[in-house]
Amino acid sequence: MESLLSIVSKPNTPNHFPIFTCHPKLSLQYRKTTQMSLQCNRTRRAGLIATIASVVLLSRNGSLNAFELRMTVPDQSVEEAESGIRGHALSLLQVKDLLESESWKEAQKELRKSSSKLKQDIYTIIQSKPPSQRPPLRKLYSTLFNSVTRLDYAARDKDATRVRVYYDDILVSLNDIMSRI
């Protein structure tokens, strides 16, 4: 009796616990896919919560600049775009002086500044046109700003020959689009 009492009085002895299995053991592949899907759901949920929270917090401040996907300036009229387009086109063409003097960084900064304003103006004007006239203008718009991007990369690489080629492409595209607008 004393041997039985010594076994019963010892709490949690590992050798005397029965092992019960209520379900079959799951495969390693199933466990990994389940774990990955749970992590993915948690990640998506956390991302969604963070996005919604930032939208709500920013909307209270009245500043949603990062979420505005419009290409036009919100308060820009067609008349304002038409009056500004010539000046922005000229400032884009004046980048040539910086490119010829091989002031690459300054040329890139000026190119980006002037092209972004010109891009907004042209897009506003294209949107004001009838739908039947928009596709050829959009094609010219795309050609023009693809050349601007290529010029920016050529200036970054300090490749004078490519800079000249892309500048000439910009000049031709700008003349085409200005004559149609």
N, C-alpha and C positions, 0 to 999 in steps of 0.2 A: 504494500500500500504506500509505503514511503517512496518507492521509486516512481509510482504513479503521481504522487503528490508533488514530487520534485519536477516532473515534466509539466504538470498543470500550472504550477506556481511561476514558472519561467515565462515571462511575456515574450511574445514574438520570436520564437525559436524558428529559424529558417528551415530546419530539417523536417518539421512536423506539419507544415501547411500543405493541404491538398491543392493540386493544380487542376482547375476546371477550364475547359475551353468551350465557349458558347457559340463560336462561329469559326469557320475555316480561316486559315491564315491567308491574307491577301497577297497577291504577287507583288514583287518589287516594282515592276513596270506600272501597275495600277496605282500604287502608293505614290510614285514619283509624279505621274500625270495629275493625280488629285492634288498633290501639294503644289505643283506648278500652277494649276488653274486657280487655286485659292490665293496664291501670291499675286497672280495677274489680276484677279478681281479686286484684291485689296489695293493694288497700285492704281487701277483705273478709278476706283472709288475715291481714293485720296486725291488723285488729279482732278476729278470732277468737283470734289468739295473745295479744293483750293481755287479752281477757276471760278466757281460760283461765288465764293467768298470774296475774291478780288473784284469781281464785277459788281457785287453789291456794295462793297466798301468804296469803290471808285465812283459808282453812280451817285452816292451820297455827296461826294465832293464835286460832282459835276464835271469830272475830267475823265473821259473814256478814250483818250487819244490812241492808245494801243489797240483798241478794239474797233476803231472806225476803219472800215475797209474801203471807203469811197476814194476814188481817184481825184474827184473834183474838190476844190476848196468849198466848204459848206455854204458860205455866203457869196460865192463868186457868181456873178451873172455872165451871160454870154457877151454882153457889151464890154465888161471889164476884161474878160479873157481876150477879146479881139483887140482891145486897146493895149494890152500888155504883151501880146504875142510878138510884136515886132521888136520891142526892146529886149525881150528874153532871147529871141533868135539872134539878135546882134551880139549880145553878151556871150552867147554860145560860140559864135564865130570869132570873137575876139580872143578866144583861147589860143588861137593860132600863134599869136605873139609869144605867149609863154612856152608853147611847144617848140617854136623855132629857137628860142633862147635856151632850150632844154632845162627849163625850171619845172621838172616833172611833178613834184609834190604840189606846187602852187597851181599848175595846170590841172591836175586832178581835182583839187578843191574847187576851183572855179568852174570846171566842167560839170561837176556834180551839182553845184549850187544852181547854175544857170539852166542845166538840163531838167532839173526837177521842177522848176517854175514853168519852163516851156512845156513840159509834159502835162502839167495840170491844165494849162491854157488850151493846148491842142485837144486834150481829152474832153474838156468842157464844150469846146466848139463842135467836136464830132458828135457828142451826145445831143446837141441841139439840132443837128441835121435830120432830115427825114430818113427813116430806116433803109430806104433803097440806096441812099448815097453813102451810108456808113461803111460797108465792107471794103471798098477800095481805099477809103481814108484810113481805116484801121490797118490795112496792109502797109500803107506808106508810114503810118505812125510806128508800126512794129519795125519796119526796116530802118527808120531813122534812129530809134532808141536802141536797137541792137548794134548799130554802128557806133553809137555813143558808148555803149558798154565795152565794145571791142577796143575803141580808142582809149578808154580808161585803163584796160588791161595792158595795152601796148605802151602807154605812158608809165605804168607801173614797172613794166619790164625794160623800160628805157630803150625801146626799139624804134629808132627814128624812121625807118622805112615803112614799117607797119603803121606808125602814127600818121604819116603822110597819106597813105592809102585810105585809112579810115576817116581821116579828116575830109578827104575828097568825097568819100561816100556820104558823109554827113551833109556836105555842101549840096550835092545833087539831090538827096532825099528832102532836105529842107526847102530847096527851090520847088520841087514837085508838090510838096504838101502845102506850101504857101500859095502856090498858083491855084490850087483847087479849093482852098478855103477862102 
